[in-house]
């Protein structure tokens, strides 16, 4: 009996040593931090509870803010999808970036995508892959259609699943998605995401043709969960780009039931674009709650796979909330909070976005950061956190010291945006000052607007006439922009 016990003890000790060795090897192999960026689509500054939303429930995102750091003055790359994502991917603002508007390639029904990133572009994905990371993009891309130089596989990503073209992403029940370079049928019927209601608005059956059986954003979550589990033993970067809550108004009934009886809804019949919806307010709220539930699943998967302490998760949006179109009602939800404007404008509501950084054990919970940062800062920040070489040509600065609660971090002298649509608009933020110039292409002599964001975050009071010295300084900043072959027009300042 003594020999048996001794043998068992020896076996258990050997097993413990082996398990410890395996654990140490695993720890050594995955010593680099993982990164996940959850990028919402058209989610406004005020559409989550932690940013002041009262009607839409977002418990997982709110908890993420409680456990991490919430930024109050973080900015998207642009006021619409493609240029904003280009800034995120390249670390350059729209005065220097390749893509500065939603330039479409091909006809509306061909889904050829947007203007592609150029060959040999150093993207966020490529930088991290060169630094030893496995890289994946799941969701909406919008930086190059099929066969172009801009597809994810040619821009630093080992794996892609989702929409290549933003126009196809207007339908949350697509007939196919891209799995790397192959079309994957979803089982949904093919139908246009832009049509008017033909039946009785009060009859639920009139809306059945605008749904399918496979909801794209749920497919993205499933694929992301599989990716996390299958890559738990290697450093990875996951760019998870949901299409929520971008129009059209579509959501599975399981999310809709929680709001349908809480809001006084009138049917939207498609008269302002996109698809009809019997319950537009409830559907929009449910889409954001679906995004919140997906976020919760991602964080839970990290905990279940023991990756939460080694994974930095960022939650943000590509621009402000959409304007009153397609059944959306930003005024009803106060979607952009106290900020002026929304998607398509360079006022704060169009470019200031929710931004939360979560990393248990590394980022202390409940912190606020009011220092202005922007999408082009993410690339150098992740490089510093990963201890790899960052981009040499960048407009960004690292806010990694902020996440580590360092004192006196580096700050921007100024932040810059330009957007060529609607006559050409330009915005510059320098400290508390924000300049907005509208119609700079079609009406170059138009007077600029100036706002003191420390006193007037809603940009209600134009004080340009009182501070000519600030306007002169903004002119000097604006001269640092560089035209490209795609953006040959110039901003002329009076």
NORMOUR-V275192 format. One record per residue. SS is DSSP state (a for helix, b for strand, c for the rest). PHI is phi in whole degrees, 0 to 359 (* if undefined). OMEGA is omega in whole degrees, -180 to 180 (NA if undefined). Layout:
ss=SS phi=PHI omega=OMEGA
ss=SS phi=PHI omega=OMEGA
//
This chain:
ss=c phi=* omega=178
ss=a phi=300 omega=179
ss=a phi=299 omega=-179
ss=a phi=296 omega=180
ss=a phi=296 omega=179
ss=a phi=298 omega=179
ss=a phi=297 omega=179
ss=a phi=295 omega=180
ss=a phi=297 omega=179
ss=a phi=297 omega=179
ss=a phi=296 omega=-179
ss=a phi=295 omega=178
ss=a phi=296 omega=178
ss=a phi=299 omega=180
ss=a phi=296 omega=-180
ss=a phi=298 omega=179
ss=a phi=296 omega=179
ss=a phi=294 omega=180
ss=a phi=296 omega=179
ss=a phi=295 omega=178
ss=a phi=297 omega=178
ss=a phi=297 omega=179
ss=a phi=297 omega=179
ss=a phi=294 omega=178
ss=a phi=296 omega=178
ss=a phi=299 omega=-179
ss=a phi=297 omega=179
ss=a phi=293 omega=-178
ss=a phi=296 omega=-176
ss=c phi=249 omega=-178
ss=c phi=284 omega=177
ss=c phi=286 omega=176
ss=c phi=287 omega=172
ss=b phi=277 omega=177
ss=b phi=228 omega=172
ss=b phi=232 omega=172
ss=b phi=250 omega=174
ss=b phi=263 omega=-175
ss=b phi=251 omega=175
ss=b phi=284 omega=-176
ss=c phi=241 omega=-179
ss=c phi=69 omega=176
ss=c phi=277 omega=-176
ss=c phi=285 omega=-178
ss=c phi=302 omega=-175
ss=c phi=253 omega=-173
ss=c phi=258 omega=173
ss=c phi=237 omega=-176
ss=a phi=301 omega=-178
ss=a phi=291 omega=175
ss=a phi=251 omega=171
ss=c phi=105 omega=-179
ss=c phi=293 omega=-177
ss=c phi=250 omega=-173
ss=c phi=258 omega=-175
ss=c phi=253 omega=-178
ss=c phi=271 omega=178
ss=c phi=223 omega=-174
ss=a phi=297 omega=-178
ss=a phi=288 omega=177
ss=a phi=293 omega=178
ss=a phi=296 omega=178
ss=a phi=294 omega=176
ss=a phi=301 omega=178
ss=a phi=293 omega=179
ss=a phi=296 omega=-177
ss=a phi=269 omega=-177
ss=c phi=228 omega=-179
ss=b phi=243 omega=178
ss=b phi=253 omega=-180
ss=b phi=263 omega=-179
ss=c phi=267 omega=-175
ss=c phi=232 omega=178
ss=b phi=260 omega=-173
ss=b phi=237 omega=171
ss=c phi=287 omega=180
ss=c phi=289 omega=-179
ss=c phi=203 omega=-177
ss=c phi=261 omega=173
ss=c phi=223 omega=-165
ss=a phi=299 omega=-168
ss=a phi=301 omega=-179
ss=a phi=296 omega=178
ss=a phi=296 omega=180
ss=a phi=291 omega=177
ss=a phi=296 omega=177
ss=a phi=298 omega=178
ss=a phi=298 omega=-175
ss=a phi=284 omega=-171
ss=a phi=246 omega=-180
ss=c phi=72 omega=-180
ss=c phi=235 omega=176
ss=c phi=281 omega=-172
ss=c phi=285 omega=169
ss=c phi=274 omega=-178
ss=c phi=229 omega=-172
ss=c phi=285 omega=179
ss=c phi=290 omega=-172
ss=c phi=242 omega=-173
ss=c phi=233 omega=175
ss=c phi=201 omega=180
ss=c phi=271 omega=180
ss=c phi=291 omega=-177
ss=b phi=265 omega=177
ss=c phi=247 omega=178
ss=c phi=88 omega=180
ss=c phi=278 omega=-175
ss=c phi=304 omega=-173
ss=c phi=267 omega=-178
ss=c phi=265 omega=179
ss=c phi=51 omega=179
ss=c phi=272 omega=174
ss=c phi=97 omega=-179
ss=b phi=259 omega=179
ss=c phi=307 omega=-174
ss=c phi=276 omega=168
ss=c phi=300 omega=-177
ss=c phi=281 omega=176
ss=c phi=301 omega=176
ss=c phi=65 omega=175
ss=c phi=282 omega=174
ss=c phi=278 omega=-180
ss=c phi=260 omega=175
ss=a phi=301 omega=178
ss=a phi=296 omega=-178
ss=a phi=293 omega=179
ss=a phi=302 omega=-179
ss=a phi=287 omega=177
ss=a phi=296 omega=177
ss=a phi=295 omega=178
ss=c phi=271 omega=175
ss=c phi=99 omega=-178
ss=c phi=265 omega=163
ss=b phi=278 omega=-173
ss=b phi=231 omega=180
ss=b phi=214 omega=170
ss=b phi=239 omega=179
ss=b phi=234 omega=180
ss=b phi=129 omega=-178
ss=b phi=263 omega=-178
ss=c phi=260 omega=175
ss=c phi=80 omega=-180
ss=c phi=239 omega=178
ss=c phi=145 omega=-177
ss=c phi=276 omega=-177
ss=c phi=302 omega=179
ss=c phi=82 omega=-177
ss=c phi=270 omega=176
ss=c phi=285 omega=-174
ss=c phi=262 omega=-178
ss=c phi=298 omega=-176
ss=a phi=307 omega=-179
ss=a phi=297 omega=178
ss=a phi=260 omega=-177
ss=c phi=234 omega=170
ss=c phi=100 omega=-178
ss=c phi=249 omega=179
ss=c phi=289 omega=-174
ss=b phi=219 omega=175
ss=b phi=220 omega=173
ss=b phi=215 omega=178
ss=b phi=153 omega=178
ss=b phi=267 omega=170
ss=c phi=276 omega=-176
ss=c phi=257 omega=179
ss=c phi=296 omega=-179
ss=c phi=293 omega=177
ss=a phi=295 omega=-178
ss=a phi=286 omega=174
ss=a phi=291 omega=179
ss=c phi=248 omega=180
ss=c phi=281 omega=175
ss=c phi=239 omega=-176
ss=c phi=289 omega=177
ss=c phi=282 omega=177
ss=b phi=207 omega=171
ss=b phi=227 omega=179
ss=b phi=268 omega=175
ss=b phi=247 omega=-166
ss=c phi=57 omega=-178
ss=c phi=255 omega=-178
ss=b phi=243 omega=174
ss=b phi=284 omega=176
ss=b phi=246 omega=180
ss=b phi=290 omega=-177
ss=c phi=263 omega=-175
ss=c phi=91 omega=176
ss=c phi=278 omega=174
ss=c phi=291 omega=179
ss=c phi=274 omega=176
ss=c phi=207 omega=-178
ss=c phi=286 omega=176
ss=c phi=277 omega=179
ss=c phi=228 omega=178
ss=c phi=200 omega=-179
ss=c phi=260 omega=-180
ss=c phi=293 omega=179
ss=c phi=253 omega=-178
ss=c phi=256 omega=-180
ss=c phi=287 omega=-179
ss=c phi=300 omega=-178
ss=c phi=272 omega=-178
ss=c phi=266 omega=180
ss=a phi=304 omega=-180
ss=a phi=295 omega=-180
ss=a phi=292 omega=-174
ss=a phi=254 omega=-175
ss=a phi=296 omega=-177
ss=a phi=287 omega=180
ss=a phi=258 omega=178
ss=c phi=228 omega=175
ss=c phi=226 omega=-180
ss=c phi=254 omega=-178
ss=c phi=241 omega=-179
ss=c phi=272 omega=-171
ss=a phi=306 omega=-175
ss=a phi=292 omega=174
ss=a phi=289 omega=176
ss=a phi=296 omega=178
ss=a phi=296 omega=180
ss=a phi=297 omega=179
ss=a phi=301 omega=-180
ss=a phi=293 omega=179
ss=a phi=294 omega=179
ss=a phi=296 omega=177
ss=a phi=296 omega=-179
ss=a phi=295 omega=179
ss=a phi=300 omega=-179
ss=a phi=295 omega=-176
ss=a phi=282 omega=-179
ss=c phi=242 omega=-177
ss=c phi=290 omega=180
ss=c phi=259 omega=178
ss=c phi=217 omega=178
ss=c phi=292 omega=-177
ss=b phi=222 omega=172
ss=b phi=237 omega=180
ss=b phi=242 omega=173
ss=b phi=264 omega=-173
ss=b phi=252 omega=-169
ss=b phi=253 omega=179
ss=c phi=294 omega=176
ss=c phi=262 omega=179
ss=c phi=268 omega=-1
ss=c phi=259 omega=179
ss=c phi=304 omega=175
ss=c phi=296 omega=16
ss=c phi=279 omega=179
ss=c phi=283 omega=-179
ss=c phi=214 omega=178
ss=c phi=200 omega=174
ss=c phi=299 omega=-177
ss=a phi=302 omega=-178
ss=a phi=300 omega=177
ss=a phi=273 omega=-174
ss=a phi=291 omega=-174
ss=c phi=301 omega=-178
ss=c phi=288 omega=-177
ss=c phi=236 omega=-168
ss=c phi=301 omega=-177
ss=c phi=265 omega=-178
ss=c phi=260 omega=-174
ss=c phi=230 omega=179
ss=c phi=277 omega=-173
ss=c phi=260 omega=170
ss=c phi=242 omega=-177
ss=c phi=303 omega=172
ss=b phi=255 omega=-171
ss=c phi=257 omega=177
ss=c phi=93 omega=-175
ss=c phi=288 omega=179
ss=c phi=241 omega=177
ss=c phi=86 omega=-179
ss=c phi=63 omega=-171
ss=c phi=266 omega=175
ss=c phi=296 omega=176
ss=b phi=213 omega=-180
ss=c phi=289 omega=-178
ss=c phi=231 omega=-172
ss=a phi=297 omega=179
ss=a phi=295 omega=-179
ss=a phi=297 omega=-179
ss=a phi=294 omega=-180
ss=a phi=297 omega=178
ss=a phi=298 omega=-179
ss=a phi=295 omega=178
ss=a phi=295 omega=178
ss=a phi=289 omega=176
ss=a phi=293 omega=175
ss=a phi=295 omega=175
ss=a phi=298 omega=179
ss=a phi=297 omega=179
ss=a phi=297 omega=178
ss=a phi=299 omega=178
ss=a phi=300 omega=178
ss=a phi=299 omega=179
ss=a phi=294 omega=179
ss=a phi=295 omega=-179
ss=a phi=295 omega=179
ss=a phi=295 omega=179
ss=a phi=297 omega=177
ss=a phi=296 omega=179
ss=a phi=294 omega=-179
ss=a phi=295 omega=179
ss=c phi=263 omega=177
ss=c phi=58 omega=-179
ss=c phi=247 omega=-172
ss=a phi=297 omega=-179
ss=a phi=284 omega=-180
ss=a phi=239 omega=-178
ss=b phi=227 omega=174
ss=b phi=266 omega=180
ss=b phi=248 omega=176
ss=b phi=246 omega=175
ss=b phi=242 omega=179
ss=b phi=201 omega=-179
ss=b phi=225 omega=-176
ss=c phi=280 omega=175
ss=c phi=185 omega=-179
ss=c phi=287 omega=-178
ss=c phi=294 omega=-179
ss=c phi=295 omega=177
ss=c phi=280 omega=-177
ss=c phi=290 omega=-175
ss=c phi=206 omega=172
ss=c phi=61 omega=-180
ss=c phi=93 omega=178
ss=c phi=288 omega=-177
ss=c phi=220 omega=-176
ss=a phi=298 omega=178
ss=a phi=293 omega=-179
ss=a phi=299 omega=-177
ss=a phi=268 omega=-172
ss=c phi=51 omega=-169
ss=c phi=300 omega=180
ss=c phi=256 omega=177
ss=c phi=59 omega=-178
ss=c phi=275 omega=-172
ss=c phi=272 omega=179
ss=c phi=277 omega=174
ss=c phi=78 omega=-179
ss=c phi=196 omega=-179
ss=c phi=311 omega=180
ss=c phi=95 omega=178
ss=c phi=242 omega=177
ss=c phi=257 omega=166
ss=c phi=289 omega=-172
ss=a phi=304 omega=-179
ss=a phi=294 omega=179
ss=a phi=271 omega=-172
ss=a phi=233 omega=177
ss=b phi=279 omega=-170
ss=c phi=228 omega=172
ss=c phi=297 omega=180
ss=b phi=208 omega=-178
ss=b phi=231 omega=175
ss=b phi=245 omega=-174
ss=b phi=233 omega=180
ss=c phi=199 omega=-176
ss=c phi=306 omega=180
ss=c phi=87 omega=-180
ss=c phi=247 omega=177
ss=c phi=253 omega=-179
ss=c phi=291 omega=-175
ss=c phi=289 omega=174
ss=c phi=76 omega=-178
ss=b phi=272 omega=174
ss=b phi=241 omega=174
ss=b phi=234 omega=180
ss=c phi=254 omega=177
ss=c phi=288 omega=-180
ss=c phi=290 omega=172
ss=b phi=226 omega=-176
ss=b phi=212 omega=-176
ss=c phi=306 omega=-177
ss=a phi=289 omega=176
ss=a phi=274 omega=-175
ss=a phi=293 omega=-178
ss=a phi=299 omega=177
ss=a phi=294 omega=179
ss=a phi=294 omega=-180
ss=a phi=294 omega=177
ss=a phi=298 omega=180
ss=a phi=293 omega=179
ss=a phi=295 omega=-179
ss=a phi=273 omega=-178
ss=c phi=59 omega=177
ss=c phi=234 omega=-180
ss=c phi=291 omega=179
ss=c phi=269 omega=-179
ss=c phi=291 omega=178
ss=c phi=278 omega=180
ss=c phi=255 omega=-177
ss=c phi=210 omega=171
ss=c phi=267 omega=-173
ss=c phi=269 omega=170
ss=c phi=232 omega=-178
ss=c phi=279 omega=171
ss=c phi=257 omega=175
ss=a phi=304 omega=177
ss=a phi=300 omega=178
ss=a phi=295 omega=179
ss=a phi=296 omega=180
ss=c phi=266 omega=176
ss=c phi=62 omega=177
ss=c phi=286 omega=179
ss=c phi=271 omega=176
ss=c phi=55 omega=178
ss=c phi=290 omega=178
ss=c phi=293 omega=179
ss=c phi=232 omega=-180
ss=c phi=283 omega=168
ss=c phi=289 omega=176
ss=c phi=202 omega=173
ss=b phi=242 omega=-171
ss=b phi=226 omega=174
ss=b phi=220 omega=168
ss=b phi=218 omega=-177
ss=b phi=212 omega=-169
ss=c phi=280 omega=-177
ss=c phi=293 omega=176
ss=c phi=57 omega=175
ss=c phi=91 omega=178
ss=c phi=93 omega=179
ss=b phi=235 omega=-177
ss=b phi=215 omega=177
ss=b phi=218 omega=178
ss=b phi=221 omega=172
ss=b phi=245 omega=176
ss=b phi=227 omega=-176
ss=c phi=64 omega=-180
ss=c phi=274 omega=-174
ss=b phi=267 omega=178
ss=b phi=228 omega=175
ss=b phi=256 omega=174
ss=b phi=234 omega=175
ss=b phi=239 omega=-180
ss=b phi=249 omega=177
ss=c phi=58 omega=-176
ss=c phi=287 omega=176
ss=c phi=268 omega=-176
ss=c phi=277 omega=-179
ss=c phi=219 omega=-172
ss=c phi=295 omega=180
ss=c phi=269 omega=180
ss=c phi=295 omega=-177
ss=c phi=291 omega=178
ss=c phi=284 omega=174
ss=b phi=247 omega=-180
ss=b phi=224 omega=-178
ss=b phi=228 omega=174
ss=b phi=265 omega=-173
ss=c phi=292 omega=178
ss=c phi=291 omega=179
ss=c phi=251 omega=-170
ss=c phi=220 omega=-179
ss=c phi=296 omega=178
ss=c phi=276 omega=178
ss=c phi=50 omega=-180
ss=c phi=264 omega=-171
ss=c phi=240 omega=180
ss=c phi=282 omega=-177
ss=c phi=246 omega=-178
ss=a phi=302 omega=-178
ss=a phi=294 omega=-178
ss=a phi=269 omega=-175
ss=c phi=223 omega=-180
ss=a phi=298 omega=180
ss=a phi=292 omega=177
ss=a phi=289 omega=178
ss=a phi=299 omega=179
ss=a phi=296 omega=179
ss=a phi=294 omega=179
ss=a phi=297 omega=178
ss=a phi=298 omega=180
ss=a phi=293 omega=177
ss=a phi=298 omega=-176
ss=a phi=296 omega=-180
ss=c phi=291 omega=-178
ss=c phi=277 omega=176
ss=c phi=292 omega=-179
ss=c phi=233 omega=175
ss=c phi=295 omega=175
ss=c phi=237 omega=178
ss=c phi=300 omega=179
ss=c phi=278 omega=-174
ss=c phi=227 omega=-174
ss=c phi=279 omega=-179
ss=c phi=294 omega=-178
ss=c phi=244 omega=171
ss=c phi=271 omega=-179
ss=c phi=253 omega=-177
ss=c phi=252 omega=176
ss=c phi=279 omega=NA
//
